Amino acid sequence: MLGLLAFTYFLMHATRQVFNASFTDIKASLPGPTDAQWGFTRTAFLFAYGLAVPLAGIAADMLRRKWVVVVGALLFSLSVFGTGYVDGFVGMLVMYGLFNGIGQCMIPASASSLIAQYHTETRSTALSIYQTGLYFGIILASALAGWFSSIAADGWRWGFWGFGAVGVAWTVALMFLLRDTPPLVKKGGDERASFKDAALAMVSKPTALLLTFAFGMLVFGSNCFRTFLPHFMRQAQADGGFALSASSAALHSVIWFYIGSFIGIASGARLSDRLAHRFPAIRINMLWIGLAVSAPAMAAMVYMPSLWLCCLMTFIFGIGGGLFDCSLYSGLFEVVAPRYRAAAMGVYLCGAFLIGCPATAVLGYVGQHFSYQHGIAMFAGTYAVGAVAVLLARFLFFRRDRVTDVDSRA
């Protein structure tokens, strides 16, 4: 189950990164829209994702989670494949932004609640393995999209066609390989949690609300970084960039970050699971430490005088991101009862993505009128704000909000 869901997550983030890595070539191939408008395409994806994800959480609690994953995988794969055929801004907005966002939002709540249900003592490790699908997806998609863009004028379309087709084939595999699972139930009772109950469970926990806000700050900053760093690296040195080729910029903009992230998530997850019984707040601590490491590294990387120093700062930035990711879901589950987890994940993701959705449109405007260098550095501050929010949750509310985990299987 974990392997199947991790590869699905890999495809989700690979298809997201195809757009980021190909951004400069999409602009050249489909002239007309401004940088701010192209940034709004990513904003539309985040907005659709954030708005629809609570419904996905409800579906995960009311229906079989396997089929929610399968339908979501099919929808985002078809939309990504169709994006390869668009011929303008509106088509990109609808196919890549709206339909892709709705399809992808159906997967995380079901997948993470399945993993949490069957992994109690090893929860951080299991969810971190799932999360690493993001890293490998982004690295591979960046390398392939950069290569496709360098060999043909419309080579960016091949990345959408390729990953979309693989996604459709994988959806068929999920239909046969991913097993149905028993629903979460109350001890001695019926039923699955209603969305109203899950929302109340979240609202009644200040820790959960502060973690949602902190996650939103990370989504805001990370989408600026992922969408515009390849474009920044391809700019001339006079504009702060390194004048790299399409393939080099696509690779350098992600590989060092995700190597660092892999180290951060692997070490953080094992440490969290080993110390969770002795130090109940260890997973919450990983969140603020990760954000605190990320903020200065992200700001510094775009001001480095050489490529290797930029890559070093990007690597440190990645370590911070990995430390955060190792507790991205397990930290929330520390304060949410098992029967509410799928629907609560919907609320969590909804809040975070709606907070973060303006990021790329705003940075597109800043980059167009001022500088991508200054814009990326400025939005590193969102990580610092998120760290403060987690610290408040840790020291003011966590002890009261924490729940005692129980075996959630029927």
Secondary structure, DSSP 8 states (H G I E B T S, - for coil): -HHHHHHHHHHHHHHHHHHHHTHHHHHHHS-SS-HHHHHHHHHHHHHHHHHHHHHHHHHHHHS-HHHHHHHHHHHHHHHHHHHTT--SHHHHIIIIIIIHHHHHHTSHHHHHHHHHHH-STTHHHHHHHHHHHHHHHHHHHHHHHHHHHHH-TTTHHHHHHHHHHHHHHHHHHHHHHS--------TTS-----HHHHHHHHHT-HHHHHHHHHHHHHHHHHHHHHHHHHHHHHS-GGGTS----HHHHHHHHHHHHHHHHHHHHHHHHHHHHHHTTT-TTHHHHHHHHHHHHHHHHHHHHTT-SSHHHHHHHHHHHHHHHHHHHTTTTHHHHTSS-GGGHHHHHHHHHHHHHHHHTTHHHHHHHHHHHT-HHHHHHHHTHHHHHHHHHHHHIIIIIHHHH---------
